Amino acid sequence: MKRAGLIAGLTSGAAVISLAVAGGVLGVFSIGAAAQDAPESLLPPGFDDPAPAPTPAPQPTAAPVTAPTAAPVRPATPGGAPASVPLPGAAAAPGNVPPVPQADLSGLPSLEELEDLSTDQLDDLLGLKPQYDIPPAARRSLSQVGVLSPEEGGFPTKALVKQPQNLVRAILAGTKGPFVSRWGHIMMRRALASRLTAPEGMNPVEFAALRAGVLNSMGEYSATRALVQDVDTGNWSTAMTSQALTAYIASADLVGACPAVRLQGGARDNPQWVMMQAICNAYAGEGALAGSQLNGAQNDEIAPEIDILLAQRYAGAAGRGRGGTTVSWEGVEELTPWRFAIANAVGDDIPEGLVTAALEGQSGDYYPLAAASAPMLPLAARARYAEFAASRGVLSAAAMVDIYSQVYSDNAIGGEASDRAARLREAFVGGDDAIRLTAMRGLWGEGDPGFAGQILTAYAAARIEPSDDTADAAGALIASMLTAGLDRDAASWSSVVQPGSMGWALVALSDPNAGNADIDGVDSFYSDDVSEEARKSAFLAAGLAGLGRMAAGDAGDYGADLSRQTRWTRMIDRAAEVENPAMVALFAGLGMQGREWSQMTPLHLYHIVSALRRVGMEAEARMIAAEAVARG
């Protein structure tokens, strides 16, 4: 069985470091000693022969008398005469006593209120709360922020240092996701999670917060959480805290946000922050205080009843408090990220109607992406969400196989998840290629193959030997292999696929060793294209031109006008010209925003593929071009 994987090319950024060496002058002094007739003491006069100690006075037999308090010194008289000093014990004149300032004690809490304050609240009250919660020796530098080094597949660390900060800020602020291309999503995740130095003039925390915002918009909550954790909580800005809370709530890891919540204290007063403070107090061992805070929130009605009840359940799981709180969903008409996260974390069943309505709503993408990697959910539910997450690029083909393998091994799971797990097993270990192919078609669905099913069967498809008996399924099999980047396995079908077929087109784009495209094959593909406005043919021509396998001028014959220029095309071409892979990736992400491939133009695809190839990222360029044709 062949296991050829996708190897993404990375370019190493060259960093030039100037060192300034400062020189110091060391002065040497010599001391001369004059000859003396006799030794002379170096002590001041009076130290050679100390005076004898005074004879101690007899101790009084009466009770000791408390020393009187010194009276205030009178100021000098206007004429310059020295001020008189009252004798000890003498009463001072009332007019000479300076007024004692009266402190305003009206704002101090009562004893009962002090007893209810947490340690953090007392620190805030007394001004003892540290501005930084990590010892100096353990603090992390902000010179590089990210989780992927270049040696681990990340982009060059200093790739953005010399780029205009306003341009980088505009790109990140304008990238909201999702992306039409799954491979584009994977590339963007790698760029945003890379260990990068901020552009000159940009605050590193702002740079990290902008990247975290894009990752959150992509549904990459685990990557966001890892990124923000690379910045000490004492350095978090308001924007960074907001993005971090979004990621922690989406991953149902509310306790993970507690270091920032407890450090910032009363910096915020919105209901969610107040409930988070109570939860963090509970997990810090202050269960009674947490219960009091949540009871107060309930009495004050700062949030809907369901939100506070869920917070009480979560806080009670810390070991004290109301862990047995009964949560009633009656009257709840909307599912929110807060409710979804805590209900999943505490194992409370969400009414199916709320889940269905949420999935069909405007923010419906949030819930499957947040739940796909939630380990506390039942496997059957995770499998339901995981296929959507995989189609976006959040989960890999290997992760999908792992989930369904666990479903198959659990005899208690039935229904559709169990059926798909059984088919996947047959797709891998069926008696012959025909049986395996039949199982894969069942996962793809009838008619147009389901993209999530193709991701699920990527490695199973690579086990099918190229032959004339399976040539009719070559297009779907190759498309399935390419979802996992198995480009060399796909290239082994080059002798089987018919010129002009879908399988031929995918191999022509994805084969790392392919030469110039066969124009007759492109003509044949174009004549048989039944996609809307022959979009697949236009994408094929644009992809081949971007890879340098067809002249850009010839692409116009297939509906791909590549001569038009826009500000975006000029800037991504300029980034490629200076060989900056990180900037090319960011511009590519900016140009791939959308939900459907109908929102992508051949012009954008051409410049994305061309720029990626020119900066050494040909593997990504080939996968994006092939995906465009397969799904266009």
C-alpha positions as CSV (number, residue, x, y, z in Angstrom):
1,M,0.0,0.0,0.0
2,K,1.4,3.3,-1.0
3,R,1.5,6.1,1.5
4,A,2.8,9.2,-0.4
5,G,1.9,12.3,1.6
6,L,1.8,15.9,0.7
7,I,5.0,17.7,1.4
8,A,4.5,21.5,1.6
9,G,7.5,23.5,0.5
10,L,8.6,26.2,2.8
11,T,11.1,29.0,2.2
12,S,13.4,30.0,5.0
13,G,13.4,33.7,5.7
14,A,16.9,35.2,6.1
15,A,17.3,37.4,9.2
16,V,20.1,40.0,9.3
17,I,21.0,40.9,12.8
18,S,23.2,43.9,13.5
19,L,25.2,43.8,16.7
20,A,26.6,47.1,18.2
21,V,29.6,46.6,20.5
22,A,30.2,49.3,23.1
23,G,33.8,49.8,24.4
24,G,34.6,50.9,28.0
25,V,37.7,52.5,29.4
26,L,39.1,51.0,32.6
27,G,41.0,53.5,34.8
28,V,43.9,52.2,37.0
29,F,44.9,54.2,40.0
30,S,48.1,53.8,42.0
31,I,48.3,54.8,45.7
32,G,51.6,56.0,47.2
33,A,52.3,55.6,51.0
34,A,54.7,58.1,52.8
35,A,57.2,56.7,55.2
36,Q,56.4,57.2,58.9
37,D,58.6,57.2,62.0
38,A,56.0,55.4,64.1
39,P,52.7,53.7,63.5
40,E,49.8,56.2,63.5
41,S,46.2,55.3,64.3
42,L,43.8,55.6,61.4
43,L,40.8,56.2,63.8
44,P,39.5,59.7,64.4
45,P,40.5,61.4,67.7
46,G,38.6,60.0,70.7
47,F,38.4,56.5,69.2
48,D,41.7,55.3,70.5
49,D,40.7,55.3,74.2
50,P,37.0,55.1,74.6
51,A,35.5,56.9,77.6
52,P,34.6,54.6,80.5
53,A,31.0,53.4,80.6
54,P,28.8,55.5,82.9
55,T,27.8,54.0,86.2
56,P,24.3,52.5,85.9
57,A,21.6,54.4,87.8
58,P,19.7,52.4,90.4
59,Q,16.4,50.9,89.2
60,P,13.3,52.6,90.6
61,T,11.1,50.5,92.8
62,A,7.9,52.2,91.7
63,A,5.9,51.2,88.7
64,P,7.3,52.4,85.4
65,V,6.0,55.6,84.1
66,T,4.9,55.8,80.4
67,A,6.9,58.1,78.4
68,P,4.9,61.2,77.4
69,T,4.1,62.0,73.8
70,A,6.3,64.7,72.4
71,A,4.4,67.9,71.8
72,P,4.5,69.4,68.3
73,V,7.2,71.9,67.6
74,R,6.1,75.5,67.3
75,P,7.0,77.3,64.2
76,A,9.6,80.1,64.1
77,T,8.4,83.5,65.0
78,P,8.1,86.0,62.1
79,G,11.1,87.9,63.4
80,G,13.4,85.0,63.0
81,A,13.6,84.1,66.7
82,P,13.9,80.5,67.3
83,A,10.6,78.8,68.1
84,S,10.1,77.7,71.7
85,V,10.0,74.0,72.4
86,P,7.5,72.9,75.1
87,L,9.0,70.9,77.9
88,P,8.1,67.2,78.0
89,G,4.8,66.7,79.6
90,A,3.8,70.3,79.2
91,A,0.4,71.0,77.7
92,A,0.5,72.6,74.3
93,A,-1.7,75.6,73.5
94,P,-4.7,74.6,71.6
95,G,-4.1,77.1,68.9
96,N,-0.7,75.6,68.1
97,V,-1.9,72.1,67.4
98,P,-2.2,71.4,63.6
99,P,-5.5,70.1,62.4
100,V,-5.7,66.3,62.0
101,P,-7.0,65.3,58.5
102,Q,-10.2,63.4,58.7
103,A,-10.3,60.2,56.5
104,D,-13.4,59.5,54.5
105,L,-14.5,56.0,55.6
106,S,-17.9,56.1,53.9
107,G,-16.6,53.8,51.1
108,L,-15.2,51.1,53.2
109,P,-17.2,47.8,53.3
110,S,-18.8,46.6,56.5
111,L,-17.5,43.6,58.4
112,E,-20.2,41.4,56.8
113,E,-19.3,42.6,53.4
114,L,-15.6,41.9,54.1
115,E,-16.4,38.4,55.1
116,D,-18.0,37.8,51.7
117,L,-15.1,39.2,49.7
118,S,-12.8,36.8,47.9
119,T,-9.0,37.0,48.1
120,D,-8.8,38.7,44.8
121,Q,-11.4,41.2,45.8
122,L,-9.6,42.0,49.0
123,D,-6.4,42.4,47.0
124,D,-8.2,44.9,44.7
125,L,-9.6,46.8,47.7
126,L,-6.3,47.1,49.4
127,G,-4.3,47.7,46.3
128,L,-2.3,44.5,46.7
129,K,-3.3,42.8,43.4
130,P,-0.3,42.3,41.2
131,Q,-0.4,43.7,37.7
132,Y,1.5,40.6,36.5
133,D,0.9,37.0,37.7
134,I,4.1,35.4,36.5
135,P,7.6,35.8,38.1
136,P,10.0,37.8,35.9
137,A,12.2,34.8,35.2
138,A,9.3,32.8,33.8
139,R,7.7,35.5,31.6
140,R,7.6,34.8,27.9
141,S,9.0,37.1,25.4
142,L,6.7,38.9,22.9
143,S,9.4,38.9,20.2
144,Q,7.8,35.8,18.7
145,V,4.3,34.7,19.2
146,G,2.8,31.4,17.9
147,V,2.9,27.7,18.2
148,L,4.5,26.5,15.0
149,S,8.2,27.1,14.4
150,P,9.7,26.9,10.9
151,E,11.1,23.5,11.9
152,E,7.6,22.3,12.7
153,G,6.0,23.4,9.4
154,G,5.5,27.1,10.3
155,F,6.2,30.1,8.2
156,P,9.5,32.0,8.5
157,T,9.5,33.8,11.8
158,K,10.5,37.2,10.5
159,A,8.5,37.1,7.3
160,L,6.3,40.0,8.3
161,V,8.8,42.2,10.2
162,K,9.5,44.5,7.3
163,Q,5.9,44.6,6.0
164,P,3.8,47.8,6.5
165,Q,1.9,47.4,9.8
166,N,-1.2,49.1,8.3
167,L,-1.3,46.6,5.5
168,V,-1.0,43.6,7.7
169,R,-3.6,45.0,10.1
170,A,-6.0,45.6,7.2
171,I,-5.5,42.1,5.8
172,L,-6.2,40.4,9.1
173,A,-9.1,42.7,10.0
174,G,-10.7,42.1,6.6
175,T,-10.4,38.3,6.7
176,K,-13.5,36.9,8.4
177,G,-13.8,33.4,6.9
178,P,-14.9,30.9,6.0
179,F,-13.0,30.0,2.9
180,V,-14.3,28.3,-0.2
181,S,-11.2,26.0,-0.3
182,R,-10.5,23.4,2.3
183,W,-6.8,23.4,1.5
184,G,-6.9,27.2,1.6
185,H,-8.3,26.9,5.2
186,I,-5.5,24.5,6.2
187,M,-2.9,26.8,4.7
188,M,-4.3,29.8,6.6
189,R,-4.4,28.0,9.9
190,R,-0.7,27.2,9.5
191,A,0.1,30.8,8.7
192,L,-1.8,32.2,11.6
193,A,-0.5,29.7,14.1
194,S,3.1,30.2,13.0
195,R,5.6,31.6,15.4
196,L,5.9,35.1,14.0
197,T,7.4,38.4,14.9
198,A,5.1,41.4,14.6
199,P,5.6,43.9,11.9
200,E,7.7,46.9,12.9
201,G,5.7,49.4,14.8
202,M,2.8,47.0,15.6
203,N,2.2,46.0,19.2
204,P,2.8,42.2,19.4
205,V,-0.3,41.7,21.5
206,E,-2.4,43.5,18.9
207,F,-0.9,41.3,16.2
208,A,-1.7,38.1,18.2
209,A,-5.2,39.3,18.9
210,L,-5.9,40.0,15.2
211,R,-4.6,36.5,14.3
212,A,-6.7,35.0,17.0
213,G,-9.8,36.7,15.6
214,V,-9.3,35.2,12.2
215,L,-8.8,31.7,13.7
216,N,-12.0,32.1,15.7
217,S,-13.9,33.1,12.5
218,M,-12.5,30.0,10.9
219,G,-13.8,27.8,13.7
220,E,-10.2,26.9,14.8
221,Y,-10.9,27.3,18.5
222,S,-8.3,24.9,19.6
223,A,-5.6,26.7,17.6
224,T,-6.8,30.1,19.0
225,R,-6.6,28.8,22.5
226,A,-3.0,27.6,21.9
227,L,-2.1,31.0,20.3
228,V,-3.4,33.1,23.2
229,Q,-1.8,30.9,25.7
230,D,1.6,31.8,24.2
231,V,1.1,35.3,25.6
232,D,1.2,35.8,29.3
233,T,-2.2,36.8,30.7
234,G,-0.6,39.9,32.3
235,N,-0.1,41.2,28.7
236,W,-3.5,40.6,27.4
237,S,-5.4,43.5,25.9
238,T,-9.1,43.9,25.8
239,A,-9.2,42.5,22.3
240,M,-7.0,39.6,23.2
241,T,-9.2,38.8,26.2
242,S,-12.3,38.8,24.1
243,Q,-10.9,36.4,21.5
244,A,-9.5,34.2,24.2
245,L,-12.9,34.0,26.0
246,T,-14.5,33.1,22.6
247,A,-12.1,30.2,22.2
248,Y,-12.3,29.0,25.8
249,I,-16.1,28.9,25.7
250,A,-16.2,27.3,22.3
251,S,-14.0,24.5,23.5
252,A,-16.0,24.2,26.8
253,D,-12.9,25.0,28.8
254,L,-14.1,27.8,30.9
255,V,-11.6,27.1,33.7
256,G,-8.8,27.7,31.2
257,A,-9.8,31.4,31.1
258,C,-9.6,31.7,34.9
259,P,-6.0,33.0,35.1
260,A,-7.1,36.1,33.0
261,V,-10.4,36.4,34.7
262,R,-8.9,36.4,38.2
263,L,-6.0,38.7,37.2
264,Q,-8.2,41.3,35.6
265,G,-10.9,41.1,38.3
266,G,-13.5,43.8,37.9
267,A,-12.1,45.1,34.6
268,R,-15.4,44.1,33.0
269,D,-19.0,44.1,34.3
270,N,-21.0,42.3,31.7
271,P,-23.1,39.3,32.9
272,Q,-21.0,36.7,31.2
273,W,-17.8,38.0,32.9
274,V,-19.6,38.2,36.3
275,M,-20.6,34.5,36.0
276,M,-17.1,33.6,34.9
277,Q,-15.7,35.2,38.0
278,A,-18.0,33.1,40.2
279,I,-17.0,29.9,38.3
280,C,-13.3,30.8,38.7
281,N,-13.8,31.4,42.4
282,A,-15.4,28.0,42.8
283,Y,-12.5,26.3,41.1
284,A,-10.1,28.3,43.2
285,G,-11.6,26.7,46.4
286,E,-14.0,29.5,47.2
287,G,-17.2,27.6,46.7
288,A,-19.2,29.4,49.2
289,L,-18.3,32.8,47.7
290,A,-19.1,31.5,44.2
291,G,-22.5,30.3,45.3
292,S,-23.2,33.6,46.9
293,Q,-22.2,35.5,43.8
294,L,-24.4,33.3,41.5
295,N,-27.3,33.6,43.9
296,G,-26.9,37.3,43.8
297,A,-26.8,37.3,40.0
298,Q,-29.9,35.2,40.0
299,N,-31.7,37.6,42.3
300,D,-30.5,40.6,40.3
301,E,-31.6,38.9,37.1
302,I,-28.4,40.0,35.3
303,A,-28.8,37.2,32.7
304,P,-31.6,34.7,31.7
305,E,-32.4,32.1,34.2
306,I,-31.0,29.2,32.0
307,D,-27.6,30.9,31.8
308,I,-27.3,31.3,35.6
309,L,-28.6,27.7,36.3
310,L,-26.0,26.3,33.9
311,A,-23.3,28.4,35.6
312,Q,-24.4,27.0,39.0
313,R,-24.1,23.5,37.7
314,Y,-20.6,24.1,36.3
315,A,-19.4,25.9,39.4
316,G,-20.9,23.1,41.6
317,A,-18.8,20.5,39.8
318,A,-15.8,22.0,41.6
319,G,-16.8,20.0,44.6
320,R,-18.9,22.4,46.7
321,G,-22.0,24.3,46.0
322,R,-24.9,23.5,43.8
323,G,-23.6,20.7,41.6
324,G,-27.0,19.1,41.7
325,T,-28.9,22.2,40.3
326,T,-31.8,21.1,38.1
327,V,-31.6,22.9,34.7
328,S,-34.9,23.5,33.0
329,W,-34.9,24.3,29.3
330,E,-38.6,25.2,29.4
331,G,-39.3,28.5,27.7
332,V,-35.8,28.7,26.2
333,E,-36.1,29.7,22.6
334,E,-32.5,30.2,21.5
335,L,-29.2,28.3,21.8
336,T,-26.2,30.4,22.5
337,P,-22.5,29.6,22.7
338,W,-22.6,29.9,26.5
339,R,-25.5,27.5,26.9
340,F,-24.0,25.1,24.3
341,A,-20.6,25.0,26.0
342,I,-21.7,24.6,29.6
343,A,-24.5,22.1,28.8
344,N,-22.0,19.9,26.9
345,A,-19.4,20.3,29.7
346,V,-21.8,19.2,32.5
347,G,-23.6,16.6,30.4
348,D,-26.9,18.2,30.3
349,D,-29.1,17.3,27.3
350,I,-29.9,20.2,25.0
351,P,-33.4,19.9,23.4
352,E,-33.1,18.7,19.9
353,G,-35.3,21.5,18.6
354,L,-32.9,24.1,19.9
355,V,-30.0,22.3,18.2
356,T,-31.8,22.0,14.9
357,A,-32.8,25.6,14.9
358,A,-29.2,26.7,15.8
359,L,-27.8,24.6,12.9
360,E,-30.2,26.2,10.5
361,G,-29.6,29.8,11.8
362,Q,-27.1,32.4,10.7
363,S,-24.5,31.2,13.2
364,G,-25.2,27.5,12.4
365,D,-21.6,26.8,11.5
366,Y,-20.4,27.6,15.0
367,Y,-22.0,24.6,16.7
368,P,-20.7,21.7,14.6
369,L,-17.2,23.3,14.5
370,A,-17.2,23.8,18.3
371,A,-18.5,20.3,19.0
372,A,-16.4,18.4,16.5
373,S,-13.5,18.1,18.8
374,A,-15.4,18.2,22.2
375,P,-14.3,15.0,24.0
376,M,-17.2,15.1,26.4
377,L,-19.8,14.5,23.7
378,P,-21.1,11.1,22.8
379,L,-19.2,9.6,19.8
380,A,-22.4,9.4,17.7
381,A,-23.0,13.2,18.1
382,R,-19.3,14.0,17.5
383,A,-19.4,12.0,14.2
384,R,-22.4,14.0,13.2
385,Y,-20.5,17.2,13.6
386,A,-17.1,16.0,12.6
387,E,-18.0,15.5,8.9
388,F,-19.0,19.2,8.6
389,A,-15.8,20.2,10.4
390,A,-13.7,18.0,8.1
391,S,-15.3,19.5,5.0
392,R,-14.1,22.9,6.2
393,G,-10.6,21.8,7.0
394,V,-10.8,21.8,10.8
395,L,-10.4,18.0,11.0
396,S,-8.2,15.8,8.8
397,A,-9.0,12.6,7.0
398,A,-7.0,10.7,9.7
399,A,-9.0,12.3,12.5
400,M,-12.2,11.2,10.7
401,V,-11.0,7.7,10.5
402,D,-10.1,7.7,14.1
403,I,-13.6,8.9,15.2
404,Y,-15.4,6.3,13.1
405,S,-13.0,3.6,14.3
406,Q,-14.1,4.3,17.9
407,V,-17.8,4.3,16.8
408,Y,-17.3,0.9,15.2
409,S,-15.7,-0.6,18.3
410,D,-18.6,0.6,20.5
411,N,-21.4,-1.9,20.2
412,A,-23.8,0.4,22.1
413,I,-23.8,2.9,19.2
414,G,-26.4,2.3,16.5
415,G,-28.1,4.3,13.8
416,E,-26.4,6.2,11.0
417,A,-23.1,6.6,12.7
418,S,-22.8,2.8,13.2
419,D,-23.8,2.2,9.6
420,R,-21.2,4.6,8.3
421,A,-18.5,3.1,10.5
422,A,-19.3,-0.4,9.2
423,R,-19.1,0.9,5.6
424,L,-15.8,2.6,6.3
425,R,-14.3,-0.6,7.6
426,E,-15.5,-2.5,4.5
427,A,-13.9,0.2,2.3
428,F,-10.6,-0.6,3.9
429,V,-10.6,-4.3,4.4
430,G,-13.3,-5.6,1.9
431,G,-12.5,-8.8,0.1
432,D,-11.7,-7.2,-3.3
433,D,-11.7,-3.8,-5.0
434,A,-15.3,-4.1,-6.1
435,I,-16.5,-4.6,-2.6
436,R,-14.4,-1.7,-1.3
437,L,-15.5,0.6,-4.1
438,T,-19.2,-0.2,-3.4
439,A,-18.7,0.6,0.3
440,M,-17.0,3.9,-0.6
441,R,-19.8,4.9,-3.0
442,G,-22.2,4.3,-0.1
443,L,-20.3,6.8,2.0
444,W,-20.1,9.3,-0.9
445,G,-23.8,9.1,-1.5
446,E,-25.8,8.8,-4.7
447,G,-25.2,11.2,-7.6
448,D,-22.7,14.0,-6.8
449,P,-20.2,12.5,-4.3
450,G,-20.4,14.0,-0.9
451,F,-17.3,15.9,-0.1
452,A,-17.2,14.8,3.6
453,G,-17.5,11.2,2.5
454,Q,-14.5,11.7,0.1
455,I,-12.4,13.0,3.0
456,L,-13.4,10.0,5.1
457,T,-12.4,7.5,2.4
458,A,-9.1,9.2,1.3
459,Y,-6.8,6.5,2.6
460,A,-9.1,3.7,1.6
461,A,-9.2,5.1,-2.0
462,A,-5.4,4.9,-2.1
463,R,-5.7,1.1,-1.6
464,I,-7.5,0.6,-4.8
465,E,-5.1,-0.5,-7.5
466,P,-5.4,1.4,-10.8
467,S,-7.0,-0.8,-13.4
468,D,-9.5,-0.6,-16.3
469,D,-12.1,-2.3,-14.1
470,T,-12.2,0.7,-11.8
471,A,-11.5,3.4,-14.4
472,D,-15.1,4.6,-14.3
473,A,-14.6,5.6,-10.6
474,A,-11.2,7.1,-11.2
475,G,-12.4,10.7,-10.9
476,A,-14.1,10.2,-7.5
477,L,-11.2,8.0,-6.2
478,I,-8.6,10.6,-7.1
479,A,-10.6,13.4,-5.7
480,S,-10.9,11.4,-2.5
481,M,-7.1,10.8,-2.3
482,L,-6.4,14.5,-2.9
483,T,-8.4,15.5,0.2
484,A,-5.6,14.0,2.2
485,G,-2.8,15.3,-0.1
486,L,-2.0,11.8,-1.5
487,D,-0.8,13.3,-4.8
488,R,1.6,10.5,-5.7
489,D,-1.1,7.9,-5.2
490,A,-3.3,9.9,-7.4
491,A,-0.6,10.2,-10.1
492,S,-0.4,6.4,-10.3
493,W,-3.7,6.6,-12.2
494,S,-2.3,8.7,-15.0
495,S,-2.0,5.6,-17.3
496,V,-5.6,4.6,-16.6
497,V,-7.6,7.8,-16.9
498,Q,-9.0,9.0,-20.2
499,P,-7.8,12.4,-21.5
500,G,-10.5,14.9,-20.9
501,S,-12.1,13.0,-18.0
502,M,-12.4,14.3,-14.4
503,G,-9.7,11.9,-13.3
504,W,-7.3,13.1,-16.0
505,A,-7.9,16.8,-15.1
506,L,-7.2,16.1,-11.4
507,V,-4.0,14.3,-12.2
508,A,-2.9,17.0,-14.6
509,L,-3.2,19.5,-11.8
510,S,-2.0,17.5,-8.8
511,D,0.9,15.4,-10.2
512,P,4.1,17.0,-8.9
513,N,6.0,15.7,-12.0
514,A,3.5,16.6,-14.7
515,G,4.7,18.7,-17.6
516,N,2.8,20.9,-19.9
517,A,-0.9,20.1,-20.2
518,D,-2.3,18.3,-23.2
519,I,-4.4,20.9,-24.9
520,D,-6.5,18.3,-26.7
521,G,-7.4,16.9,-23.2
522,V,-8.4,20.4,-22.0
523,D,-10.6,20.8,-25.1
524,S,-12.3,17.4,-24.5
525,F,-12.9,18.3,-20.8
526,Y,-14.4,21.6,-21.9
527,S,-16.7,20.0,-24.4
528,D,-18.0,17.6,-21.8
529,D,-18.3,20.1,-19.0
530,V,-21.9,20.3,-17.7
531,S,-21.1,22.6,-14.7
532,E,-22.8,26.0,-14.5
533,E,-21.2,28.3,-17.0
534,A,-18.5,25.7,-17.6
535,R,-16.9,26.8,-14.3
536,K,-14.9,23.6,-13.9
537,S,-13.2,24.2,-17.3
538,A,-12.4,27.8,-16.4
539,F,-10.9,26.6,-13.1
540,L,-8.9,23.9,-14.9
541,A,-7.4,26.4,-17.3
542,A,-6.7,29.0,-14.6
543,G,-5.1,26.3,-12.4
544,L,-2.9,25.0,-15.3
545,A,-1.8,28.5,-16.2
546,G,-1.0,29.3,-12.5
547,L,1.1,26.2,-12.3
548,G,2.9,27.2,-15.5
549,R,1.6,24.2,-17.4
550,M,-0.4,26.3,-19.9
551,A,0.0,29.7,-21.4
552,A,-2.1,32.3,-19.5
553,G,-3.3,33.7,-22.9
554,D,-4.8,30.3,-23.9
555,A,-6.9,30.2,-20.8
556,G,-9.3,32.7,-22.3
557,D,-10.5,30.0,-24.7
558,Y,-12.1,28.2,-21.8
559,G,-13.8,31.1,-20.1
560,A,-10.9,32.2,-17.9
561,D,-10.0,35.9,-18.6
562,L,-6.7,36.3,-16.8
563,S,-5.7,39.7,-18.2
564,R,-7.8,41.8,-15.8
565,Q,-5.9,43.5,-12.9
566,T,-7.2,44.6,-9.6
567,R,-5.5,46.1,-6.5
568,W,-5.6,42.6,-4.9
569,T,-4.0,40.9,-7.9
570,R,-1.2,43.5,-8.0
571,M,-0.5,43.1,-4.3
572,I,-0.4,39.3,-4.2
573,D,1.8,39.3,-7.2
574,R,4.1,41.8,-5.5
575,A,4.3,39.6,-2.4
576,A,5.3,36.7,-4.7
577,E,7.8,38.8,-6.5
578,V,9.6,39.6,-3.2
579,E,9.3,35.9,-2.2
580,N,7.4,36.3,1.0
581,P,5.3,33.2,1.6
582,A,3.5,34.5,4.7
583,M,2.2,37.6,2.8
584,V,1.2,35.4,-0.1
585,A,-0.7,33.1,2.2
586,L,-2.5,36.0,3.9
587,F,-3.5,37.6,0.6
588,A,-4.6,34.2,-0.7
589,G,-6.9,33.8,2.4
590,L,-8.3,37.3,1.8
591,G,-9.2,36.3,-1.8
592,M,-10.7,32.9,-0.9
593,Q,-13.4,34.1,1.5
594,G,-16.8,32.6,0.8
595,R,-18.9,29.5,1.3
596,E,-19.3,28.2,-2.2
597,W,-16.9,27.7,-5.1
598,S,-19.3,29.8,-7.2
599,Q,-18.0,32.8,-5.3
600,M,-14.4,32.1,-6.6
601,T,-13.4,33.6,-10.0
602,P,-10.8,32.0,-12.3
603,L,-8.9,35.2,-12.1
604,H,-8.5,34.9,-8.3
605,L,-7.7,31.2,-8.6
606,Y,-5.0,31.9,-11.2
607,H,-3.2,34.5,-9.1
608,I,-3.4,32.4,-5.9
609,V,-2.0,29.3,-7.5
610,S,0.7,31.3,-9.4
611,A,1.8,33.2,-6.3
612,L,2.0,30.1,-4.1
613,R,4.0,28.3,-6.7
614,R,6.5,31.2,-7.1
615,V,7.2,31.3,-3.3
616,G,7.9,27.6,-3.0
617,M,4.4,26.5,-1.9
618,E,3.7,24.5,-5.1
619,A,2.1,21.6,-3.1
620,E,-0.6,23.9,-1.7
621,A,-1.0,25.5,-5.2
622,R,-1.6,22.1,-6.8
623,M,-4.1,20.9,-4.1
624,I,-6.1,24.2,-4.3
625,A,-6.3,24.0,-8.1
626,A,-7.4,20.4,-8.0
627,E,-10.0,21.0,-5.4
628,A,-11.4,23.9,-7.4
629,V,-12.0,21.6,-10.4
630,A,-13.4,18.7,-8.3
631,R,-15.8,20.9,-6.4
632,G,-16.3,23.9,-8.7
